[in-house]
């Protein structure tokens, strides 16, 4: 039997709470929320009540973009 489920559809999204996001990114709470307000950081999701979290894959993608942006283009001549 073949599985008709799209690739990645079975992937589990881990939800990170603020202390984990701060540890992973090295950013403070205020820096995280400032970057969210200007659209340069993944937005939190509501977990109900006053609880929020971030999707781990979005944080990992953001970190990868930060690293990629900080590295010079490998194809560029010196």
HELIX and SHEET records of a PDB file:
HELIX    1   1 UNK A   18  UNK A   25  1                                   8    
HELIX    2   2 UNK A   29  UNK A   37  1                                   9    
HELIX    3   3 UNK A   56  UNK A   70  1                                  15    
SHEET    1   A 3 UNK A  15  UNK A  16  0                                        
SHEET    2   A 3 UNK A  51  UNK A  55 -1                                        
SHEET    3   A 3 UNK A  45  UNK A  48 -1                                        
END                                                                             
